[in-house]
Amino acid sequence: MDKRVSDILKLPEFGVSMAIIAVVIVFSSLSDRFLTAASFGVILTTGAELGIMTIGIAFLMISGEFDLSVSSVFALAPLIVALFLMEGINLGIALLVAFGVACLVGLFNGTIVEKMAIPSFIITLGTQMFLRGIVYAKTGGFPVKIVGHPLFREAMAGKFYKDFRVSIIWLAFLCIVFALILIRTRYGNWVFAVGGNKKTARVMGIKVTKVKFLNFMLCSVLGAFAGIMALSRFGAVGATTGIGWELEAIAAAVIGGCLLTGGFGSIIGAVMGAILISLIKHGLVLVGAPSYWYTAFIGVILIGAAILHVMIRRWAEK
């Protein structure tokens, strides 16, 4: 096989790019409202919040770990902000506390996983349930709303052009920054090395524990950021906010080329995976499909993406 073709096929973003093109063609043929500015404004807005969460998940997955608690952080951080604002506390302090709590959650997960050598799946599942319990207890099952604070809401999720929101700019900015960190910095090389082979990384002098700690904290902070962005868009946070999003973010990262075993992946591909999920969600609504088909579609695409990545890599290596 030609080396240039082989290199293209090996790109983590190749499979998700083909999937996006296929989904756009299918839904645009089924609904004449799909290929409109308003439609893509909605797709990118919902994809932005999931995409920001997925960036953190992708970093963590590339280093060989998972975080199932990020969806609960997605709800807890905006809840903290909303409760503080209701008490008349300064927005800056509310945001500082919310992000501080997110950092502590990530640090806790990383510490238990690394120091106790317990699989991250188990620890973060427990953390997820604990934090979700706190959210249920503080909300009583009812939405907590914020009133006013127009500058905060405009800066996080206001519209900058017709149906396109500022959250899209935030996603693009964070995607570029963390993609460059992953592929252009020493730390990015450490992340790949730790996910590829932790023992070899230690022999090479890489501080594996430090990398894991930072990635767990990054995952929680970006989950909090996405949740606060959703708060600014809806003006409220509920007990069920973000439920299931951790699985969607993991699915988006896998669809975007991240391996479950670690050591390989792409931030751009992961974000494209989040956009693909948003495309499917919106497309199904436009064609009038029942809501439960959404989960089925994501499941099929996830399985297909995992198989496709393996097949393409084997074919490209021949």
Secondary structure by P-SEA (a helix, b strand, c coil): ccaaaaaaaaccaaaaaaaaaaaaaaaaaaccccccaaaaaaaaaaaaaaaaaaaaaaaaaaacccccaaaaaaaaaaaaaaaaaaacccaaaaaaaaaaaaaaaaaaaaaaaacccccaaaaaaaaaaaaaaaaaaaaccbbbbbccaaaaaaaccccccccccaaaaaaaaaaaaaaaaacccaaaaaaaaaaacaaaaaaaccaaaaaaaaaaaaaaaaaaaaaaaaaaaccccccccccaaaaaaaaaaaaaccccccccccaaaaaaaaaaaaaaaaaaaaacccccaaaaaaaaaaaaaaaaaaaaaaaaac
